Amino acid sequence: MKRILDTEKFNIIGERIKQARINAKMSQKELSERLELLAVYTCRGSVSRIENGRRAVTDIEIDAISKVLNVSLDYLFGRDEQA
């Protein structure tokens, strides 16, 4: 089966997540802990892999990440430049 993405990355939003997290002055561990409060269990290592494009992200994780970082889904997907 052919991959949807033509690159070696497993997601297209990792870099935006990282930038939004840095803008929020939040560590990967803090992001992980805040996701856990929403019943989304994503360890710090997984956050790192997501940000580096080495791990796919579920729709539930994307929604929770946008809420925790207070950014729009359009921002995460690069359709809007404003967080």
N, CA, C and O atoms as CSV, one atom per row, in Angstrom:
chain,resi,resn,atom,element,x,y,z
A,1,MET,N,N,0.834,-1.173,0.000
A,1,MET,CA,C,0.000,0.000,0.000
A,1,MET,C,C,0.884,1.243,0.000
A,1,MET,O,O,1.838,1.326,0.774
A,2,LYS,N,N,0.580,2.186,-0.843
A,2,LYS,CA,C,1.353,3.415,-0.960
A,2,LYS,C,C,1.012,4.348,0.197
A,2,LYS,O,O,-0.150,4.499,0.573
A,3,ARG,N,N,2.053,4.972,0.754
A,3,ARG,CA,C,1.854,5.942,1.821
A,3,ARG,C,C,1.206,7.201,1.287
A,3,ARG,O,O,1.436,7.596,0.143
A,4,ILE,N,N,0.401,7.824,2.113
A,4,ILE,CA,C,-0.259,9.069,1.730
A,4,ILE,C,C,0.755,10.202,1.628
A,4,ILE,O,O,0.694,11.021,0.711
A,5,LEU,N,N,1.678,10.241,2.570
A,5,LEU,CA,C,2.690,11.283,2.561
A,5,LEU,C,C,3.893,10.840,1.744
A,5,LEU,O,O,4.307,9.683,1.815
A,6,ASP,N,N,4.447,11.751,0.976
A,6,ASP,CA,C,5.602,11.435,0.142
A,6,ASP,C,C,6.931,11.648,0.871
A,6,ASP,O,O,7.993,11.496,0.268
A,7,THR,N,N,6.886,11.991,2.133
A,7,THR,CA,C,8.100,12.233,2.895
A,7,THR,C,C,8.282,11.115,3.914
A,7,THR,O,O,7.474,10.190,3.991
A,8,GLU,N,N,9.328,11.214,4.673
A,8,GLU,CA,C,9.593,10.233,5.718
A,8,GLU,C,C,8.824,10.548,6.999
A,8,GLU,O,O,8.848,9.762,7.947
A,9,LYS,N,N,8.149,11.682,7.030
A,9,LYS,CA,C,7.420,12.083,8.224
A,9,LYS,C,C,6.091,11.343,8.323
A,9,LYS,O,O,5.481,10.983,7.316
A,10,PHE,N,N,5.659,11.125,9.567
A,10,PHE,CA,C,4.399,10.436,9.826
A,10,PHE,C,C,3.262,11.400,10.116
A,10,PHE,O,O,2.119,10.971,10.272
A,11,ASN,N,N,3.554,12.700,10.192
A,11,ASN,CA,C,2.502,13.694,10.375
A,11,ASN,C,C,2.938,15.001,9.741
A,11,ASN,O,O,4.114,15.195,9.434
A,12,ILE,N,N,1.973,15.897,9.547
A,12,ILE,CA,C,2.278,17.192,8.935
A,12,ILE,C,C,2.120,18.350,9.929
A,12,ILE,O,O,2.278,19.513,9.559
A,13,ILE,N,N,1.809,18.030,11.185
A,13,ILE,CA,C,1.539,19.091,12.146
A,13,ILE,C,C,2.564,19.189,13.271
A,13,ILE,O,O,2.463,20.077,14.118
A,14,GLY,N,N,3.528,18.313,13.294
A,14,GLY,CA,C,4.488,18.275,14.394
A,14,GLY,C,C,5.228,19.573,14.617
A,14,GLY,O,O,5.387,20.011,15.757
A,15,GLU,N,N,5.682,20.193,13.543
A,15,GLU,CA,C,6.436,21.437,13.678
A,15,GLU,C,C,5.565,22.544,14.244
A,15,GLU,O,O,6.033,23.363,15.034
A,16,ARG,N,N,4.294,22.572,13.843
A,16,ARG,CA,C,3.361,23.586,14.362
A,16,ARG,C,C,3.061,23.335,15.840
A,16,ARG,O,O,2.938,24.280,16.620
A,17,ILE,N,N,2.945,22.066,16.221
A,17,ILE,CA,C,2.724,21.743,17.633
A,17,ILE,C,C,3.905,22.244,18.455
A,17,ILE,O,O,3.725,22.872,19.499
A,18,LYS,N,N,5.102,21.964,17.982
A,18,LYS,CA,C,6.298,22.394,18.700
A,18,LYS,C,C,6.333,23.909,18.843
A,18,LYS,O,O,6.612,24.422,19.927
A,19,GLN,N,N,6.052,24.628,17.764
A,19,GLN,CA,C,6.084,26.085,17.817
A,19,GLN,C,C,5.022,26.621,18.770
A,19,GLN,O,O,5.290,27.546,19.538
A,20,ALA,N,N,3.831,26.055,18.729
A,20,ALA,CA,C,2.757,26.497,19.631
A,20,ALA,C,C,3.110,26.198,21.086
A,20,ALA,O,O,2.818,26.995,21.978
A,21,ARG,N,N,3.737,25.053,21.319
A,21,ARG,CA,C,4.145,24.692,22.681
A,21,ARG,C,C,5.200,25.660,23.203
A,21,ARG,O,O,5.131,26.099,24.351
A,22,ILE,N,N,6.169,25.991,22.369
A,22,ILE,CA,C,7.216,26.937,22.760
A,22,ILE,C,C,6.602,28.318,23.016
A,22,ILE,O,O,6.952,28.984,23.991
A,23,ASN,N,N,5.691,28.742,22.141
A,23,ASN,CA,C,5.028,30.035,22.323
A,23,ASN,C,C,4.248,30.079,23.639
A,23,ASN,O,O,4.132,31.132,24.266
A,24,ALA,N,N,3.713,28.919,24.051
A,24,ALA,CA,C,2.967,28.829,25.297
A,24,ALA,C,C,3.890,28.674,26.503
A,24,ALA,O,O,3.429,28.562,27.639
A,25,LYS,N,N,5.215,28.669,26.242
A,25,LYS,CA,C,6.224,28.504,27.304
A,25,LYS,C,C,5.961,27.234,28.118
A,25,LYS,O,O,5.973,27.238,29.349
A,26,MET,N,N,5.724,26.156,27.381
A,26,MET,CA,C,5.384,24.877,27.990
A,26,MET,C,C,6.414,23.833,27.566
A,26,MET,O,O,6.824,23.794,26.406
A,27,SER,N,N,6.828,22.992,28.505
A,27,SER,CA,C,7.744,21.899,28.173
A,27,SER,C,C,6.936,20.732,27.585
A,27,SER,O,O,5.709,20.693,27.677
A,28,GLN,N,N,7.652,19.801,26.990
A,28,GLN,CA,C,6.989,18.595,26.481
A,28,GLN,C,C,6.317,17.840,27.614
A,28,GLN,O,O,5.224,17.300,27.443
A,29,LYS,N,N,6.963,17.800,28.766
A,29,LYS,CA,C,6.398,17.116,29.924
A,29,LYS,C,C,5.114,17.797,30.386
A,29,LYS,O,O,4.135,17.124,30.709
A,30,GLU,N,N,5.114,19.129,30.418
A,30,GLU,CA,C,3.903,19.861,30.805
A,30,GLU,C,C,2.765,19.609,29.824
A,30,GLU,O,O,1.616,19.431,30.227
A,31,LEU,N,N,3.090,19.596,28.534
A,31,LEU,CA,C,2.058,19.300,27.539
A,31,LEU,C,C,1.486,17.911,27.776
A,31,LEU,O,O,0.270,17.724,27.757
A,32,SER,N,N,2.345,16.957,27.993
A,32,SER,CA,C,1.912,15.586,28.266
A,32,SER,C,C,0.991,15.537,29.485
A,32,SER,O,O,-0.049,14.880,29.450
A,33,GLU,N,N,1.363,16.221,30.550
A,33,GLU,CA,C,0.567,16.222,31.774
A,33,GLU,C,C,-0.791,16.886,31.567
A,33,GLU,O,O,-1.795,16.420,32.107
A,34,ARG,N,N,-0.832,17.954,30.800
A,34,ARG,CA,C,-2.103,18.642,30.549
A,34,ARG,C,C,-3.010,17.818,29.637
A,34,ARG,O,O,-4.232,17.848,29.775
A,35,LEU,N,N,-2.409,17.090,28.715
A,35,LEU,CA,C,-3.206,16.183,27.883
A,35,LEU,C,C,-3.837,15.093,28.742
A,35,LEU,O,O,-4.977,14.688,28.518
A,36,GLU,N,N,-3.078,14.630,29.725
A,36,GLU,CA,C,-3.581,13.584,30.613
A,36,GLU,C,C,-4.818,14.060,31.377
A,36,GLU,O,O,-5.711,13.260,31.660
A,37,LEU,N,N,-4.881,15.348,31.714
A,37,LEU,CA,C,-6.055,15.895,32.383
A,37,LEU,C,C,-7.306,15.812,31.506
A,37,LEU,O,O,-8.428,15.844,32.010
A,38,LEU,N,N,-7.102,15.707,30.197
A,38,LEU,CA,C,-8.214,15.545,29.245
A,38,LEU,C,C,-8.412,14.078,28.874
A,38,LEU,O,O,-9.123,13.762,27.920
A,39,ALA,N,N,-7.780,13.192,29.630
A,39,ALA,CA,C,-7.858,11.739,29.402
A,39,ALA,C,C,-7.235,11.331,28.075
A,39,ALA,O,O,-7.660,10.357,27.453
A,40,VAL,N,N,-6.223,12.083,27.646
A,40,VAL,CA,C,-5.450,11.750,26.450
A,40,VAL,C,C,-4.044,11.432,26.943
A,40,VAL,O,O,-3.289,12.330,27.317
A,41,TYR,N,N,-3.704,10.163,26.940
A,41,TYR,CA,C,-2.455,9.712,27.541
A,41,TYR,C,C,-1.354,9.628,26.484
A,41,TYR,O,O,-1.234,8.642,25.756
A,42,THR,N,N,-0.564,10.687,26.425
A,42,THR,CA,C,0.536,10.813,25.474
A,42,THR,C,C,1.772,11.182,26.277
A,42,THR,O,O,1.879,12.304,26.773
A,43,CYS,N,N,2.701,10.250,26.409
A,43,CYS,CA,C,3.885,10.490,27.243
A,43,CYS,C,C,4.797,11.540,26.613
A,43,CYS,O,O,4.645,11.877,25.439
A,44,ARG,N,N,5.746,12.055,27.398
A,44,ARG,CA,C,6.667,13.075,26.920
A,44,ARG,C,C,7.448,12.605,25.703
A,44,ARG,O,O,7.674,13.376,24.770
A,45,GLY,N,N,7.858,11.348,25.710
A,45,GLY,CA,C,8.579,10.803,24.559
A,45,GLY,C,C,7.739,10.802,23.302
A,45,GLY,O,O,8.247,11.060,22.211
A,46,SER,N,N,6.455,10.512,23.446
A,46,SER,CA,C,5.555,10.548,22.291
A,46,SER,C,C,5.387,11.969,21.777
A,46,SER,O,O,5.317,12.190,20.568
A,47,VAL,N,N,5.321,12.937,22.692
A,47,VAL,CA,C,5.239,14.338,22.276
A,47,VAL,C,C,6.470,14.689,21.441
A,47,VAL,O,O,6.350,15.340,20.403
A,48,SER,N,N,7.627,14.268,21.881
A,48,SER,CA,C,8.857,14.522,21.143
A,48,SER,C,C,8.803,13.903,19.744
A,48,SER,O,O,9.151,14.552,18.758
A,49,ARG,N,N,8.369,12.658,19.667
A,49,ARG,CA,C,8.286,11.982,18.365
A,49,ARG,C,C,7.249,12.642,17.455
A,49,ARG,O,O,7.452,12.730,16.244
A,50,ILE,N,N,6.145,13.102,18.033
A,50,ILE,CA,C,5.141,13.818,17.238
A,50,ILE,C,C,5.752,15.085,16.669
A,50,ILE,O,O,5.628,15.361,15.475
A,51,GLU,N,N,6.417,15.861,17.528
A,51,GLU,CA,C,7.014,17.120,17.082
A,51,GLU,C,C,8.081,16.902,16.011
A,51,GLU,O,O,8.254,17.749,15.134
A,52,ASN,N,N,8.789,15.792,16.069
A,52,ASN,CA,C,9.833,15.493,15.083
A,52,ASN,C,C,9.300,14.770,13.855
A,52,ASN,O,O,10.060,14.454,12.940
A,53,GLY,N,N,8.000,14.509,13.831
A,53,GLY,CA,C,7.392,13.854,12.676
A,53,GLY,C,C,7.629,12.359,12.618
A,53,GLY,O,O,7.386,11.735,11.585
A,54,ARG,N,N,8.103,11.771,13.711
A,54,ARG,CA,C,8.403,10.342,13.715
A,54,ARG,C,C,7.256,9.501,14.266
A,54,ARG,O,O,7.396,8.286,14.413
A,55,ARG,N,N,6.113,10.136,14.574
A,55,ARG,CA,C,4.954,9.419,15.103
A,55,ARG,C,C,3.693,10.043,14.548
A,55,ARG,O,O,3.577,11.266,14.464
A,56,ALA,N,N,2.752,9.202,14.172
A,56,ALA,CA,C,1.449,9.685,13.713
A,56,ALA,C,C,0.670,10.227,14.909
A,56,ALA,O,O,0.959,9.890,16.057
A,57,VAL,N,N,-0.310,11.061,14.626
A,57,VAL,CA,C,-1.124,11.674,15.664
A,57,VAL,C,C,-2.582,11.315,15.406
A,57,VAL,O,O,-3.066,11.441,14.282
A,58,THR,N,N,-3.280,10.870,16.443
A,58,THR,CA,C,-4.696,10.533,16.268
A,58,THR,C,C,-5.536,11.808,16.283
A,58,THR,O,O,-5.091,12.859,16.745
A,59,ASP,N,N,-6.745,11.692,15.774
A,59,ASP,CA,C,-7.640,12.846,15.773
A,59,ASP,C,C,-7.963,13.293,17.195
A,59,ASP,O,O,-8.110,14.489,17.444
A,60,ILE,N,N,-8.073,12.366,18.116
A,60,ILE,CA,C,-8.339,12.705,19.515
A,60,ILE,C,C,-7.163,13.492,20.092
A,60,ILE,O,O,-7.365,14.470,20.811
A,61,GLU,N,N,-5.941,13.071,19.780
A,61,GLU,CA,C,-4.759,13.793,20.252
A,61,GLU,C,C,-4.687,15.189,19.647
A,61,GLU,O,O,-4.385,16.153,20.350
A,62,ILE,N,N,-4.960,15.307,18.359
A,62,ILE,CA,C,-4.914,16.613,17.685
A,62,ILE,C,C,-5.898,17.575,18.329
A,62,ILE,O,O,-5.561,18.729,18.596
A,63,ASP,N,N,-7.112,17.103,18.579
A,63,ASP,CA,C,-8.125,17.954,19.195
A,63,ASP,C,C,-7.682,18.407,20.581
A,63,ASP,O,O,-7.797,19.586,20.916
A,64,ALA,N,N,-7.178,17.480,21.384
A,64,ALA,CA,C,-6.749,17.817,22.742
A,64,ALA,C,C,-5.543,18.755,22.727
A,64,ALA,O,O,-5.479,19.693,23.522
A,65,ILE,N,N,-4.599,18.514,21.841
A,65,ILE,CA,C,-3.412,19.376,21.739
A,65,ILE,C,C,-3.828,20.804,21.386
A,65,ILE,O,O,-3.305,21.762,21.955
A,66,SER,N,N,-4.763,20.948,20.452
A,66,SER,CA,C,-5.210,22.294,20.077
A,66,SER,C,C,-5.869,22.998,21.259
A,66,SER,O,O,-5.706,24.206,21.432
A,67,LYS,N,N,-6.614,22.246,22.074
A,67,LYS,CA,C,-7.251,22.842,23.251
A,67,LYS,C,C,-6.209,23.241,24.295
A,67,LYS,O,O,-6.252,24.353,24.821
A,68,VAL,N,N,-5.277,22.341,24.594
A,68,VAL,CA,C,-4.264,22.620,25.619
A,68,VAL,C,C,-3.392,23.799,25.199
A,68,VAL,O,O,-3.075,24.653,26.027
A,69,LEU,N,N,-3.004,23.860,23.947
A,69,LEU,CA,C,-2.125,24.931,23.473
A,69,LEU,C,C,-2.892,26.179,23.041
A,69,LEU,O,O,-2.296,27.198,22.693
A,70,ASN,N,N,-4.228,26.083,23.067
A,70,ASN,CA,C,-5.089,27.211,22.716
A,70,ASN,C,C,-4.810,27.733,21.302
A,70,ASN,O,O,-4.677,28.936,21.078
A,71,VAL,N,N,-4.728,26.798,20.367
A,71,VAL,CA,C,-4.543,27.148,18.958
A,71,VAL,C,C,-5.628,26.456,18.140
A,71,VAL,O,O,-6.208,25.458,18.569
A,72,SER,N,N,-5.886,26.992,16.985
A,72,SER,CA,C,-6.921,26.412,16.132
A,72,SER,C,C,-6.395,25.195,15.373
A,72,SER,O,O,-5.189,25.033,15.183
A,73,LEU,N,N,-7.311,24.361,14.953
A,73,LEU,CA,C,-6.939,23.233,14.097
A,73,LEU,C,C,-6.382,23.740,12.777
A,73,LEU,O,O,-5.460,23.142,12.222
A,74,ASP,N,N,-6.934,24.840,12.268
A,74,ASP,CA,C,-6.413,25.425,11.029
A,74,ASP,C,C,-4.949,25.834,11.187
A,74,ASP,O,O,-4.155,25.662,10.262
A,75,TYR,N,N,-4.589,26.373,12.352
A,75,TYR,CA,C,-3.188,26.720,12.585
A,75,TYR,C,C,-2.314,25.468,12.558
A,75,TYR,O,O,-1.276,25.442,11.896
A,76,LEU,N,N,-2.740,24.430,13.281
A,76,LEU,CA,C,-1.928,23.208,13.336
A,76,LEU,C,C,-1.710,22.612,11.948
A,76,LEU,O,O,-0.642,22.072,11.662
A,77,PHE,N,N,-2.725,22.708,11.086
A,77,PHE,CA,C,-2.603,22.131,9.751
A,77,PHE,C,C,-2.037,23.097,8.723
A,77,PHE,O,O,-1.981,22.776,7.536
A,78,GLY,N,N,-1.615,24.281,9.166
A,78,GLY,CA,C,-0.960,25.223,8.267
A,78,GLY,C,C,-1.892,25.974,7.361
A,78,GLY,O,O,-1.450,26.555,6.369
A,79,ARG,N,N,-3.179,25.980,7.672
A,79,ARG,CA,C,-4.145,26.710,6.848
A,79,ARG,C,C,-4.341,28.126,7.350
A,79,ARG,O,O,-4.988,28.942,6.693
A,80,ASP,N,N,-3.783,28.413,8.511
A,80,ASP,CA,C,-3.914,29.746,9.127
A,80,ASP,C,C,-2.581,30.043,9.815
A,80,ASP,O,O,-2.030,29.190,10.510
A,81,GLU,N,N,-2.080,31.232,9.620
A,81,GLU,CA,C,-0.789,31.584,10.205
A,81,GLU,C,C,-0.898,32.021,11.653
A,81,GLU,O,O,0.093,32.001,12.383
A,82,GLN,N,N,-2.082,32.411,12.075
A,82,GLN,CA,C,-2.244,32.862,13.454
A,82,GLN,C,C,-2.633,31.716,14.346
A,82,GLN,O,O,-3.540,30.944,14.035
A,83,ALA,N,N,-1.930,31.610,15.470
A,83,ALA,CA,C,-2.238,30.557,16.446
A,83,ALA,C,C,-3.514,30.961,17.131
A,83,ALA,O,O,-3.999,30.242,18.005
